[in-house]
Structures are given as structure tokens and as C-alpha cells.
Amino acid sequence: MPNGERGQDHVLVDDVLRRAGVDLWGAGANEPGGAHAPGLPVALSLIARIDGAALVRLEQGDAAAYRAEYRRLNGLLDEAVGALVAALRQRGHEAIGAAATIYSELPESGDWLAAGVFAHKTAATRAGLGWIGKTGLFVSPEAGPKVRLATVFTDLPLDLGTPVTEGRCGSCRRCLEACPADAGRDVAWRAGMAREELFDAAACARHMDALGPAAGHTCGLCVAACPFGRPRAG
């Protein structure tokens, strides 16, 4: 396809997502497809930033603003997914959306970590938008882990990002030190590694269960602690 047409497709996607409030996006190859990924060649990763004020209040012991922001961004991303899917289908392309994770809709196993049907972090790393940190978080160089993610699969032939295949956290341990469940294993991520090698999901789940429904089963302390995405002084 001529570069001019690819450029028009990029502008279409960018316009739809910016108007929907999405902060960052990228395209990656959906090969090999991850668990629950449809058989379409391109995975568009959508990123919305968490409001920094909510994270400041979280670190001060007030989690209510963080929970509200979490729900707001899930709703924003779900609407963005719907808008992009509609726009792509109107142009004659196949498109299937994977909504942001909603922990209130648990699978039969009851595992809140499995509540999302697709690992949005997989699409984001394949699109070259970031890597996985030491407590299993997706980390964007611009926004850190202070984000929510969603994905749209399509056959739209866009230019693809270069996949990120290794962690870039270096010797930083801030998320590990902030984790009340001691869930991180202080291991550098690499693409394809089992989650258990990087992160003790069971310990994290137990901590979430202890927080209970009143806390929204959200913690976020490792998100707030990460230096990536923090405003620079001065």
C-alpha cells in the first residue's frame, strides 16, 4: 500500500483516539496472537494517563480518588475502543475491541488478576510503547505505570512499532519497596517469561482480597512509587 494511504490511516486512528481522550497509542503485530486475541494481524494499544493528583492522595493514605480515577479511565478507554472500532468498520476494515479491565466482572475462577480477557500489556510492549516492570506493571517511558490500557485488533495496514523485549528498570527497586504484599521478585523482565518468574500474583491477590470490596480491590502503591511518569521538579 502506498505510504500516502498509510499516512491517512494513521491520521484517522490518531484523530479518533485523541478526540476520545486517549493520550498515547501505537500499533504492533498480533503474531503470534496472545491468549484470547482474535486472528487479526494488527493490535492497536491505547493508553490513558492516570491523574497525578489521585496518585498523590493515594500515597497520603487516601485511596478513594485513585479508585474513582481507575473507574473513570476504564470508562474513557471503553468508549474510545467503541469509537475506533466503529470508525474502522465504517472504512471497510475488520476491527474487534478488548475493553479495559473491569475487576467487578470476575471470571468463574474469581481471580481478579484474570478479569481482563486479553493481556493489554502484551499489545503495548509489541507496539514498542514500553516494557514490564518488576512488579508486573506495564511501564511507559513517558507516563510510567501511571496508565490504563485497552486494545483494538484490526486488519488496517499501519506502520508497526518495534517491540520492546526487555525491561528497562535497571537497578531501581521503588515499586518493590512500596509493595505491601512483597509480590515482586526483583527480576528484570524479558518477553515471553512466565509471570511467576517476575511476580507473585497470588501474594498480590491475597492483599487485594484483604482490602475487600469497600476498597475496590485496588492498591496502586507500586504505580505511585515508580519514578517514570513523575513530573520533573522545576
BELSUL-V294273 format. One record per residue. N is the residue number from 1. PHI is phi in whole degrees, -180 to 180 (none if undefined). Layout:
[[N,PHI] [N,PHI]]
//
This chain:
[[1,none] [2,-60] [3,-59] [4,-61] [5,-70] [6,-61] [7,-63] [8,-65] [9,-64] [10,-61] [11,-62] [12,-59] [13,-62] [14,-61] [15,-64] [16,-62] [17,-73] [18,-64] [19,-66] [20,-84] [21,95] [22,-76] [23,-88] [24,-140] [25,-155] [26,-160] [27,-117] [28,-136] [29,-74] [30,-93] [31,-139] [32,-73] [33,-62] [34,-80] [35,-59] [36,69] [37,-84] [38,-72] [39,-84] [40,-115] [41,-76] [42,-121] [43,-115] [44,-93] [45,-97] [46,-110] [47,-127] [48,-122] [49,-78] [50,-78] [51,-62] [52,-60] [53,-63] [54,-66] [55,-73] [56,-62] [57,-65] [58,-62] [59,-66] [60,-86] [61,101] [62,-107] [63,-90] [64,-62] [65,-65] [66,-66] [67,-62] [68,-66] [69,-67] [70,-58] [71,-67] [72,-62] [73,-70] [74,-59] [75,-65] [76,-60] [77,-68] [78,-63] [79,-68] [80,-65] [81,-59] [82,-61] [83,-66] [84,-70] [85,-58] [86,-63] [87,-66] [88,-69] [89,-65] [90,-63] [91,-84] [92,90] [93,-101] [94,-77] [95,-157] [96,-134] [97,-99] [98,-118] [99,-68] [100,-61] [101,-64] [102,-120] [103,-69] [104,-73] [105,-108] [106,-85] [107,-71] [108,-59] [109,-67] [110,79] [111,-82] [112,-65] [113,-70] [114,-99] [115,-65] [116,-82] [117,-79] [118,-137] [119,-80] [120,-59] [121,-62] [122,-62] [123,-63] [124,-67] [125,-71] [126,-68] [127,-81] [128,81] [129,-88] [130,165] [131,-137] [132,-105] [133,-86] [134,-78] [135,-116] [136,79] [137,-85] [138,-74] [139,-124] [140,-92] [141,-62] [142,-84] [143,-114] [144,65] [145,-88] [146,-84] [147,-146] [148,-121] [149,-126] [150,-149] [151,-142] [152,-126] [153,-98] [154,-157] [155,-103] [156,-65] [157,-82] [158,-97] [159,-69] [160,-99] [161,-75] [162,-86] [163,-59] [164,-93] [165,-120] [166,-141] [167,-67] [168,-127] [169,-84] [170,61] [171,-91] [172,-62] [173,-130] [174,-62] [175,-67] [176,-64] [177,-70] [178,-83] [179,-73] [180,-71] [181,-97] [182,53] [183,-87] [184,-78] [185,-106] [186,56] [187,-121] [188,-77] [189,-70] [190,-139] [191,-59] [192,92] [193,-72] [194,-67] [195,-58] [196,-64] [197,-71] [198,-100] [199,-153] [200,-87] [201,-64] [202,-66] [203,-64] [204,-63] [205,-63] [206,-63] [207,-65] [208,-62] [209,-63] [210,-65] [211,-66] [212,80] [213,-60] [214,-62] [215,-92] [216,74] [217,52] [218,-124] [219,-117] [220,83] [221,-67] [222,-70] [223,-62] [224,-66] [225,-76] [226,-63] [227,-74] [228,-69] [229,90] [230,-76] [231,-61] [232,-81] [233,-65] [234,81]]
//
